[in-house]
Amino acid sequence: MRIHKRKTLLRAVVLSLLTLQTAWAAEAPSSVNLDLNKTVRMALENNSDVKISQTELDAAKAEVDQAKGARWGTIDFAHTTGRRMQYRSLGGKSYRSPQSTNSSINAVSIQVPIYTGGQLEGQIERAERNLDYYEYGMRSSYQTTRYNAAKGYYDVLHCINTVNLDKETVDRLAEHLKNTQAQFDVGVSAKVDVLRSQVELVDAQQSLTQAQNDYDVAVASLNNIIGLQTGTYLALSQGLEYRPNDYTLENCLTYAMMNRPEIHQAKASVEMAKASQKIANGATLPSVYFNADNEWGDDHFPGKNKYDWSVGATLNFNIWDYGVNAAKIREAKANVLKAEESYRQITDQVNLAVRTSYLSMREAEKRIKTTEVAVEQAEEDYRIAQLRYQAGVGTNTDVLDASVALTTAKNNYIQALYDYNTSWALLEQSMGVPTDMEE
């Protein structure tokens, strides 16, 4: 009995381990190879903001169909089926005899607008401008998503370069600590040199730990943008690089004023506000509708007796509403002024965004060129400081200072490349450069 229980327990343990192993394998992070173009394409296909913009655009198209369909009026059909109980007197006596009959009534009514004071036209115009708004909103969503994907890609590259640089610093300081310890062992250097080298190495190791964590966060963020599980490992095939461009500020500003989706959205908002004003003004005018009705019924469906039809026109005219529509007109006028002011505001914001990103890109471009020289000088300075220390004519402080300067120079170079590429991506988003999905 005990042996049977042990076997049962052993099978349960093995089964649990196999289950855990299977679950771990299912949850193990996969690997995806990415370049910048593939990253952007995946983001455009999978990002939730793009999908939400698409649903908003579909809803706007439906609103246009509703507004245009209202021009043709409505045809309504109603059918009522029932059984009616009636009472009749018998022989003049006081009591009544119940009698039941079937009832089937059908009615068709037609109403077609003839003149609405411009209200129907205003509703159609407002719906069409609303469609324009969301079409440009779709473009804006594409372009913003492309920028977020590109920036996320550059963030990961920046973190990779920072991790590699910090590893290089740790290795360099670890090697220097060995040399310092060896010189202390033979009595050439002081204990303080060993302690100072140890402290610098620990600081570099802490920086490496932080850089590795920043890398993990950047990868998770990029996975979220392109629609992958946050734990997916990404193998990036491109590095941070300098690619010159011949953009000029004036050309960028001109292009942005013509192509930035948010500017066109602001224009559409102005036209929508004007259409709403047209609708409000139309409510003060009479409206005329054509009407036609036909009703028939019998004891059984569909019925053929009791024909009742009418054809005519209906005139509606608001004589007095205690100033309600007048207030709506004032509101519509205020909304037009608000939309026009918003258009000017957005235009200024786009102008500033283009100018800022362009200047940042050019500033980073200058830093790339200067930091390249600084890296070469810092490498030579560290080499000389190390040789002088080994020869006994230099100090440990000289070596450590040269190491810090070398790390700083390389970090500045990496930062300049990152700033240049991200500023370029932001500039194209600020200009409204279309994505492949729009072309």
N, C-alpha and C positions, 0 to 999 in steps of 0.2 A: 504493500500500500504506500509506504514512504517512497519507494523507488518510483512508483507511478507518479506521485505528486512532484518529485524532483524533476522527472522528465517533462511533466506538464509545465512546471515553472521554467525549466530551461528553454522549452519551445517558446514560451511567452516572452522571455528575455530576448531570445534571438529574433523573434518576430518584431519586437519593439525596436531593436537595433536596426533591423532592415528597414523598418518604416521610417525611422529617423534619418537613415542614410539616404533613402529615396527622397524624403522631404528636403533634406539639405541639398541634394543634387538638383532638385527642381528649383530651389531658391538660390542656387549658386549663381553669382553674377556672370552674365554672358559678356562677349566681347564684340564690339562693332567697330569696323574700320571707317574712318570719316575723313573727308577733306572739306574745305569750306563750302563748295558748291553743294555737296551732298547734305551737309548740315542745314543749309538754308532750305533746300528742297524738302527735307523731312519736316522741318518746322512749318513750312507753308502747307504741307499735307496733313499734319497731325495736330497743330496747335489749336487750342480751344477758342482763342480769340478770333481766329480766322473762321472757324465753324459758326461761332455766334454771329459774326458779321454776315455770313451767308444766309442764316435764318432771318436776320433783320431785312436783308435785301429781298428775300422771297416774300416776306410779309408786306413790304412796300409795293411789290409788283401786284399782290392781291388787292391792295387798297386802290391802285389805279384801275383795275378791272371793276371793282365795286363802283367807283365814281363814274366811269364811263357807262357802265350798265344801267345806272339810274336814269340816263337820258331817254331810254326806251320804255320807261314805265313798268307797270306790273300787271300780271294777269293772275287773279286769285280764283280758286275754286273751293266751294264749301259744300259739304253733304251732311245732311242730318237724317238719321233713320230712327224711328221710334214707334211706340204703340200708344194710342191715345184712348182713354176711357171717357165715354160720354154717358149722360143720364137723360132719359126721356120719360114724360108722364104717360100713364096708361089709363085711358078712359076717363080722363079728368080727375082721377083720384089723386090723393095727396102723395102717394108713394111713387117712386121712379124706378124704371128698369135700366140697369147698366148695359151699355153697348160699347164694344171696343172696336177700334179701327187702326189699320196700319198707316204709317205716315212716312213718306220718303220725299225729302225736299233737296233740291240742288240749286246752287247759285254760282254764277260766273260773273266776275266784275273785272273791268279793264280800266286802268288809269294811266294816261300818258301826259307828261309835262309838255306844255306848249310854250310857256314863258314863265321864268322864275326870277326875273329881275337880275339875272347874272349869277345867281347862287349856284346853280349846277355847274356853270362854266368855271366859277371860282373853285368849286370843290375838285373838279377835274384837274385844274391847273395846280392846285395845292398838292394833290396826290402825285402828279407828275414831278413836281419839284422835290417832293419828299423822296420819290424814287431816285432822282439825281443825287440827293443827299446821301442815301445809303449806298449807291453805286460808288461814289467817291469815298464813302466810309469803308467799303470793301477794299478799295485800293490802299487807303491809309492803313488798314489792318495788315494787308500784305507787306507793306513797306516797313511798318513798325516791327512786325514779326521777323522780317529779314534782318533788320538791324539788331534785334535782341539775339537772334541766332548767331550772327557774326560776332557780336560782342561776347557772347557766351563762349564761342570758339576761341576768340583771342584771350579771354580770361583763363581758359584751360592752358593755352600755350604759354601765357605769362607765368602761370603757376609752375608749369613744367620747367621752364627756364630758371625760375627762382629756386626750385628744389635742386636742380642740377648745380646751380651756382653755390648754394649752401652746402651741398655735399662736397664740392670742390674745396670750399673754404675749410670745412671740417677736416678733410684729408690733408690739406696744406698745413693746418695748425697742428694736427696730430703728428705729422712728419717733423715739424719744427720742434715739437715737445720732445720727440725722441733725441734730436740733436742737442737740445738744451740739457736733457737729462744725462746724455753721454758726456757732455762737457763738464757738467757738475760732478759726475762720478770721478773724473780725472782732476778735479780741482780747478778747472779753468773758469767756470761761471759760478755765480752765487746762487744760493737757495731761492732767493727772491725771484730770479729769472725763471726757475722751474715753476714756482707758484703762479707767477703772472701768466706764463704760457698755459698752465692748467685752467686758469680762470677764463682766458680767452677761448680755449677749446670748448669749455662747458657752455659759454654764451653762444658760440657758433652752433653747438648741438641743439640748443633750445630754439634758435632761429630756424634750424632745419625741421624740427618737430612742428613748429607753427606753419612753416611753408607746406609741409606734407598735408596738414589739416586743411589749409586753404585750397590745396589741389583737390582734395576729396569733396569739399563743398562746391567748388567750381564745376566739377564733373557732374555732381548731382543736379546742380542748377541747369546745366546744359541739357542733361537727359530730360529734365522736366520741360524744357522749351521745345525739344524736338519729338517729344512723345514717347520716350523710352522709360523703362523702369529706372529709378534713381540710382540703383546699385550697378547699373550696366557699366562695364569697363570700356573706355573709349580709346582707340588707337588712332591718333591723329597723324595724317600723312604729310601735313604741311607745317612749317615752322614760322615763327615771326620773321618777316623779311621786309626789306625796304623796296617798294616799287614806286618809282617817280611818276608824277602826273603833271599835266600842263594846264590844270584848272586855273582860271582867273576869278577873282572875287566878283567882278561885274557880270561875267557870264553866268556864274553860279546864282547870283541874285536874280538876274533876268529869267533864267530857267525856272527858278523856284516860284516866281510870281505867275508863271504860265502853267506850271505842272503840279504844284503842291496840292494834294487832295483837300487838305483842311481849308484852303482858300476857296476852292470850288464849293465845298460844303457850306461855308459862310455865305457865299453868293446864293446858293439854293435856299438857305434859311431866310434871306432877305426876300426872295421871290415867294416863299411860302407865307411869310407875314403879309405881303401885299395881297396875295390871293385870299387870305383870311379877312383882310380889310374889304375886299370886293364882296365876299360873302355877307359880311355885316352890313354893307351898304345896300346889297340886294334885298335884305329883309325889310327895308323901308318901302320897297316897290311892290306892286301887286303881282300875284302869281296866278297863272291860268292853267287848268288841267282839263284834258278831255276825259270824259267818263262814259262808260257803257256797262250796263248791267242786264243780266237775264236770269230769271228764276223760274223753275218749274218743279212740279211735284205730282205725286200720285200715291196710291196705296202701296205700290211696289216699285222698287228701283228698276230702271232709271226714272220712270215716270214720264207722262206725256201730256198731262192736263195742266190747267191753271197757268198758262204762259203769262209771264209778267216781265217786260223788258223796258229799258229806258236808255236813251242816248242824250248826252248833253255836255255842258262845260261847267266847270267850277271856278269861280273867281274868289281868291283869298286876298284880303288887304288888311294889314294891321293899322287900325285907326289910332289906337291909344294903348300903351302898355306901361304907363307910369315911368317912362324914360329908360326902360330896360335895354332896348336895342340901341338907343343913343349912347348908353354907357358901353355897350359892346363895341360900337364904332370907335369911341375914344380909346378903349383898350387895344383895339386893332391898330390904331395909329401909333400908340405908344410902343407896341411890339415891333412895328416897322422900324421906328427910330432905334430901338434896342438892337434889332438885328443888323442894322446898318453900322451902328457903333461897334458891335461885335466883329463885323467884317473888317473894319479898320484896325481893330485891336489885334485880330489874328494875323492880318497882313504885317503889322509891325513885329509881332512875335516871330513870324517866319523869317522876316528880314534879319532880326537879331540872331536867331538860331543859325542861319546860314553864315552870317558874318562871324559868329563866335566859333563855330566848328571849323570854318576855313582857316581862321587865324591860329587856332589851336593846332591844326594839322601842319601849317607852315612852321610854327614854332617848334613842334616836335621834330620836323624834318631837319631843322638847323641843329637841334640837340643830337640827332643821330650822327651827324658829321663830326661834331666836336667831341662827342663821347667815344667815337671810334679811335680818335687820336689819344684821348685820355687813357683808354684801356691799354694801348700799346706802351705808353709812357709808364703807367702803373706797373705793368708786367716787368719792364726793364728795371724800374726802381726797386721792386721786390727782389729780383734776381741779384742786384748789386748789394742790397742790404743783407741778404742771406750770405753772400760770399764774404762780405766784410765781417760779419759776425763769426763765421767759421774760421776766418783768418785771425780773429782776436782783435781787430781794429774797429769793429762796430759793436753796438749794444743790442741787447735783446729788445729794448723798446723800439729801436729803429726797425727791426724786422717786423714786430707786431704792428707798428704804425703803417708800414708799407703794405702789410697784408690787409689791414682795414681799408687802406686807400685803393687797393686792387679790387677788393670786393665791392666797394662803393662805386668805382668806375664801371665795372661790369654790370652792376645793378642799374646804374643810370642809363647805360646803353640799352639794356633790356626794357627799361621803363620808357625810353624814347621810342623804341620800335612799337611797343604796345600802344602808346599814346597816338602815334602817327596812324596806325591802322584803325584804331577805334574812332579817331576823329574823322578819318576818311569815310568810314561806314556811317557815322552820324551825319556827315555833310551830305551824303547821297540821300539819306532819309529826310533830311531837312529840305533838300532840293525837290524831293518828290520823284526821284529816278525810279521808273517802273521796274517791277520784278518780272521774271520769266512768266509768271502766272497771268500777268496783265497783258503781255505783248501778243 
